[in-house]
Amino acid sequence: MSFNGQAILPAIRSMKDFEKMLSMKYEYGVFLDLHIGQVKSVLDLAQQNGKKMFVHLDLINGLAGDEHGVEFIARYAKPYGIISTKGSALVKARQKGLVATQRAFILDSNAVNRSVRLAQKAEPDFIEVLPGVAPKIIQLIRHETGKPVFAGGLIETKEEVEAALSAGASAVTTSDVALWKEFAGN
């Protein structure tokens, strides 16, 4: 299973990587580590190139990662969607017509339970599970929430991507350009 035909969601950490992503056939991607002053220009450039981008709300420097930050980013920059660990931001994103992705750090069974409760309350469109190298957790979160799952974090090889997808991940988020290239034709 893949996200709209994409096994990989390129995670952009630099403008150099963004340029690489623009030259590839990927339609969807994720911006990490942006400065608030860059958000509108990079999203405009992405849209001009037919790219639909998520922004990681919690990692935008100079912007609060709360519901007010969502309102601002939705009106000002119009991303395809947001990624956040905060339930209020996810709810507001959906209200504003953005695709909402809950980022869940799964460290132990308590984290699983908290993530499931947050998903039930916030009703995100997707859940990004970190680390993504745990197929058992991908299956568990998908089963418990009924939501499509992205796998991210610590995935470094083609085999790990394939294992995450086989476990039911809809896509793998990665900043590893070599993996982008490996899966660009898929």
NUPANU-40879 format. One record per residue (C-alpha): residue number from 1; residue in three letters; x, y, z. Coordinates in steps of 0.25 Angstrom, whole numbers. Example, Ala and Ser with C-alpha at 12.3 -4.5 7.8 and 13.67 -1.06 7.14 Angstrom:
BEGIN
rec num=1; residuo=ALA; xx=49; yy=-18; zz=31
rec num=2; residuo=SER; xx=55; yy=-4; zz=29
This chain:
BEGIN
rec num=1; residuo=MET; xx=0; yy=0; zz=0
rec num=2; residuo=SER; xx=5; yy=14; zz=-3
rec num=3; residuo=PHE; xx=1; yy=28; zz=-1
rec num=4; residuo=ASN; xx=-5; yy=32; zz=-15
rec num=5; residuo=GLY; xx=5; yy=23; zz=-22
rec num=6; residuo=GLN; xx=17; yy=28; zz=-14
rec num=7; residuo=ALA; xx=24; yy=19; zz=-5
rec num=8; residuo=ILE; xx=33; yy=30; zz=0
rec num=9; residuo=LEU; xx=29; yy=44; zz=5
rec num=10; residuo=PRO; xx=42; yy=52; zz=4
rec num=11; residuo=ALA; xx=45; yy=60; zz=17
rec num=12; residuo=ILE; xx=52; yy=73; zz=13
rec num=13; residuo=ARG; xx=62; yy=78; zz=23
rec num=14; residuo=SER; xx=69; yy=88; zz=14
rec num=15; residuo=MET; xx=67; yy=97; zz=1
rec num=16; residuo=LYS; xx=77; yy=88; zz=-6
rec num=17; residuo=ASP; xx=69; yy=76; zz=-3
rec num=18; residuo=PHE; xx=56; yy=83; zz=-7
rec num=19; residuo=GLU; xx=62; yy=86; zz=-21
rec num=20; residuo=LYS; xx=65; yy=71; zz=-22
rec num=21; residuo=MET; xx=51; yy=68; zz=-19
rec num=22; residuo=LEU; xx=46; yy=78; zz=-29
rec num=23; residuo=SER; xx=54; yy=70; zz=-40
rec num=24; residuo=MET; xx=47; yy=57; zz=-36
rec num=25; residuo=LYS; xx=34; yy=51; zz=-39
rec num=26; residuo=TYR; xx=29; yy=52; zz=-25
rec num=27; residuo=GLU; xx=16; yy=59; zz=-23
rec num=28; residuo=TYR; xx=15; yy=60; zz=-8
rec num=29; residuo=GLY; xx=26; yy=63; zz=2
rec num=30; residuo=VAL; xx=29; yy=69; zz=16
rec num=31; residuo=PHE; xx=36; yy=81; zz=20
rec num=32; residuo=LEU; xx=44; yy=80; zz=33
rec num=33; residuo=ASP; xx=52; yy=91; zz=40
rec num=34; residuo=LEU; xx=46; yy=104; zz=33
rec num=35; residuo=HIS; xx=47; yy=118; zz=38
rec num=36; residuo=ILE; xx=34; yy=125; zz=38
rec num=37; residuo=GLY; xx=40; yy=135; zz=27
rec num=38; residuo=GLN; xx=42; yy=124; zz=17
rec num=39; residuo=VAL; xx=28; yy=117; zz=18
rec num=40; residuo=LYS; xx=20; yy=124; zz=8
rec num=41; residuo=SER; xx=31; yy=125; zz=-2
rec num=42; residuo=VAL; xx=35; yy=110; zz=-2
rec num=43; residuo=LEU; xx=20; yy=106; zz=-2
rec num=44; residuo=ASP; xx=17; yy=115; zz=-14
rec num=45; residuo=LEU; xx=29; yy=109; zz=-21
rec num=46; residuo=ALA; xx=25; yy=95; zz=-18
rec num=47; residuo=GLN; xx=11; yy=98; zz=-23
rec num=48; residuo=GLN; xx=16; yy=105; zz=-36
rec num=49; residuo=ASN; xx=23; yy=91; zz=-38
rec num=50; residuo=GLY; xx=11; yy=83; zz=-35
rec num=51; residuo=LYS; xx=16; yy=78; zz=-22
rec num=52; residuo=LYS; xx=6; yy=76; zz=-10
rec num=53; residuo=MET; xx=14; yy=79; zz=3
rec num=54; residuo=PHE; xx=12; yy=76; zz=18
rec num=55; residuo=VAL; xx=18; yy=85; zz=28
rec num=56; residuo=HIS; xx=23; yy=80; zz=41
rec num=57; residuo=LEU; xx=16; yy=91; zz=50
rec num=58; residuo=ASP; xx=24; yy=88; zz=62
rec num=59; residuo=LEU; xx=37; yy=91; zz=54
rec num=60; residuo=ILE; xx=34; yy=104; zz=48
rec num=61; residuo=ASN; xx=44; yy=114; zz=55
rec num=62; residuo=GLY; xx=37; yy=127; zz=59
rec num=63; residuo=LEU; xx=23; yy=121; zz=60
rec num=64; residuo=ALA; xx=15; yy=115; zz=71
rec num=65; residuo=GLY; xx=11; yy=100; zz=68
rec num=66; residuo=ASP; xx=-3; yy=102; zz=73
rec num=67; residuo=GLU; xx=-17; yy=105; zz=67
rec num=68; residuo=HIS; xx=-13; yy=120; zz=65
rec num=69; residuo=GLY; xx=-1; yy=115; zz=57
rec num=70; residuo=VAL; xx=-10; yy=106; zz=49
rec num=71; residuo=GLU; xx=-20; yy=118; zz=46
rec num=72; residuo=PHE; xx=-8; yy=127; zz=42
rec num=73; residuo=ILE; xx=-1; yy=116; zz=33
rec num=74; residuo=ALA; xx=-14; yy=112; zz=27
rec num=75; residuo=ARG; xx=-18; yy=126; zz=23
rec num=76; residuo=TYR; xx=-4; yy=131; zz=20
rec num=77; residuo=ALA; xx=3; yy=120; zz=13
rec num=78; residuo=LYS; xx=-7; yy=109; zz=10
rec num=79; residuo=PRO; xx=0; yy=96; zz=11
rec num=80; residuo=TYR; xx=-6; yy=83; zz=7
rec num=81; residuo=GLY; xx=-6; yy=78; zz=21
rec num=82; residuo=ILE; xx=1; yy=79; zz=35
rec num=83; residuo=ILE; xx=8; yy=70; zz=44
rec num=84; residuo=SER; xx=8; yy=72; zz=59
rec num=85; residuo=THR; xx=8; yy=65; zz=72
rec num=86; residuo=LYS; xx=-3; yy=74; zz=78
rec num=87; residuo=GLY; xx=-17; yy=70; zz=77
rec num=88; residuo=SER; xx=-22; yy=84; zz=77
rec num=89; residuo=ALA; xx=-14; yy=87; zz=65
rec num=90; residuo=LEU; xx=-19; yy=75; zz=58
rec num=91; residuo=VAL; xx=-33; yy=78; zz=60
rec num=92; residuo=LYS; xx=-31; yy=93; zz=55
rec num=93; residuo=ALA; xx=-24; yy=88; zz=43
rec num=94; residuo=ARG; xx=-36; yy=79; zz=39
rec num=95; residuo=GLN; xx=-46; yy=91; zz=42
rec num=96; residuo=LYS; xx=-37; yy=99; zz=32
rec num=97; residuo=GLY; xx=-38; yy=89; zz=21
rec num=98; residuo=LEU; xx=-23; yy=84; zz=23
rec num=99; residuo=VAL; xx=-19; yy=69; zz=24
rec num=100; residuo=ALA; xx=-15; yy=67; zz=38
rec num=101; residuo=THR; xx=-4; yy=57; zz=42
rec num=102; residuo=GLN; xx=-2; yy=53; zz=56
rec num=103; residuo=ARG; xx=13; yy=50; zz=59
rec num=104; residuo=ALA; xx=14; yy=39; zz=70
rec num=105; residuo=PHE; xx=27; yy=36; zz=77
rec num=106; residuo=ILE; xx=25; yy=21; zz=81
rec num=107; residuo=LEU; xx=35; yy=19; zz=92
rec num=108; residuo=ASP; xx=27; yy=9; zz=101
rec num=109; residuo=SER; xx=13; yy=3; zz=103
rec num=110; residuo=ASN; xx=9; yy=16; zz=110
rec num=111; residuo=ALA; xx=12; yy=24; zz=98
rec num=112; residuo=VAL; xx=4; yy=15; zz=89
rec num=113; residuo=ASN; xx=-8; yy=17; zz=98
rec num=114; residuo=ARG; xx=-6; yy=32; zz=99
rec num=115; residuo=SER; xx=-5; yy=33; zz=83
rec num=116; residuo=VAL; xx=-17; yy=24; zz=81
rec num=117; residuo=ARG; xx=-25; yy=33; zz=91
rec num=118; residuo=LEU; xx=-20; yy=46; zz=84
rec num=119; residuo=ALA; xx=-24; yy=40; zz=70
rec num=120; residuo=GLN; xx=-38; yy=37; zz=75
rec num=121; residuo=LYS; xx=-40; yy=51; zz=81
rec num=122; residuo=ALA; xx=-33; yy=59; zz=69
rec num=123; residuo=GLU; xx=-37; yy=50; zz=58
rec num=124; residuo=PRO; xx=-25; yy=53; zz=49
rec num=125; residuo=ASP; xx=-25; yy=48; zz=35
rec num=126; residuo=PHE; xx=-12; yy=41; zz=36
rec num=127; residuo=ILE; xx=-2; yy=37; zz=48
rec num=128; residuo=GLU; xx=13; yy=37; zz=46
rec num=129; residuo=VAL; xx=19; yy=26; zz=55
rec num=130; residuo=LEU; xx=33; yy=28; zz=60
rec num=131; residuo=PRO; xx=42; yy=21; zz=59
rec num=132; residuo=GLY; xx=37; yy=15; zz=47
rec num=133; residuo=VAL; xx=46; yy=2; zz=48
rec num=134; residuo=ALA; xx=36; yy=-5; zz=56
rec num=135; residuo=PRO; xx=26; yy=-13; zz=48
rec num=136; residuo=LYS; xx=19; yy=-18; zz=60
rec num=137; residuo=ILE; xx=16; yy=-3; zz=64
rec num=138; residuo=ILE; xx=11; yy=1; zz=50
rec num=139; residuo=GLN; xx=1; yy=-11; zz=50
rec num=140; residuo=LEU; xx=-3; yy=-8; zz=65
rec num=141; residuo=ILE; xx=-6; yy=7; zz=63
rec num=142; residuo=ARG; xx=-13; yy=5; zz=49
rec num=143; residuo=HIS; xx=-22; yy=-6; zz=56
rec num=144; residuo=GLU; xx=-25; yy=2; zz=69
rec num=145; residuo=THR; xx=-28; yy=15; zz=62
rec num=146; residuo=GLY; xx=-33; yy=11; zz=48
rec num=147; residuo=LYS; xx=-24; yy=22; zz=42
rec num=148; residuo=PRO; xx=-14; yy=21; zz=31
rec num=149; residuo=VAL; xx=0; yy=21; zz=36
rec num=150; residuo=PHE; xx=13; yy=28; zz=31
rec num=151; residuo=ALA; xx=26; yy=22; zz=36
rec num=152; residuo=GLY; xx=37; yy=31; zz=40
rec num=153; residuo=GLY; xx=50; yy=31; zz=47
rec num=154; residuo=LEU; xx=62; yy=22; zz=47
rec num=155; residuo=ILE; xx=59; yy=16; zz=33
rec num=156; residuo=GLU; xx=72; yy=15; zz=26
rec num=157; residuo=THR; xx=70; yy=4; zz=16
rec num=158; residuo=LYS; xx=62; yy=-1; zz=4
rec num=159; residuo=GLU; xx=58; yy=-13; zz=12
rec num=160; residuo=GLU; xx=54; yy=-5; zz=24
rec num=161; residuo=VAL; xx=45; yy=3; zz=15
rec num=162; residuo=GLU; xx=39; yy=-9; zz=9
rec num=163; residuo=ALA; xx=37; yy=-15; zz=23
rec num=164; residuo=ALA; xx=29; yy=-3; zz=28
rec num=165; residuo=LEU; xx=21; yy=-3; zz=15
rec num=166; residuo=SER; xx=18; yy=-18; zz=17
rec num=167; residuo=ALA; xx=14; yy=-16; zz=31
rec num=168; residuo=GLY; xx=3; yy=-6; zz=26
rec num=169; residuo=ALA; xx=10; yy=7; zz=25
rec num=170; residuo=SER; xx=3; yy=16; zz=14
rec num=171; residuo=ALA; xx=17; yy=23; zz=12
rec num=172; residuo=VAL; xx=30; yy=25; zz=19
rec num=173; residuo=THR; xx=35; yy=39; zz=22
rec num=174; residuo=THR; xx=50; yy=40; zz=21
rec num=175; residuo=SER; xx=61; yy=51; zz=18
rec num=176; residuo=ASP; xx=70; yy=41; zz=12
rec num=177; residuo=VAL; xx=72; yy=46; zz=-2
rec num=178; residuo=ALA; xx=77; yy=32; zz=-6
rec num=179; residuo=LEU; xx=64; yy=26; zz=-2
rec num=180; residuo=TRP; xx=56; yy=36; zz=-10
rec num=181; residuo=LYS; xx=64; yy=32; zz=-22
rec num=182; residuo=GLU; xx=63; yy=17; zz=-20
rec num=183; residuo=PHE; xx=47; yy=19; zz=-19
rec num=184; residuo=ALA; xx=45; yy=30; zz=-29
rec num=185; residuo=GLY; xx=40; yy=21; zz=-40
rec num=186; residuo=ASN; xx=30; yy=14; zz=-31
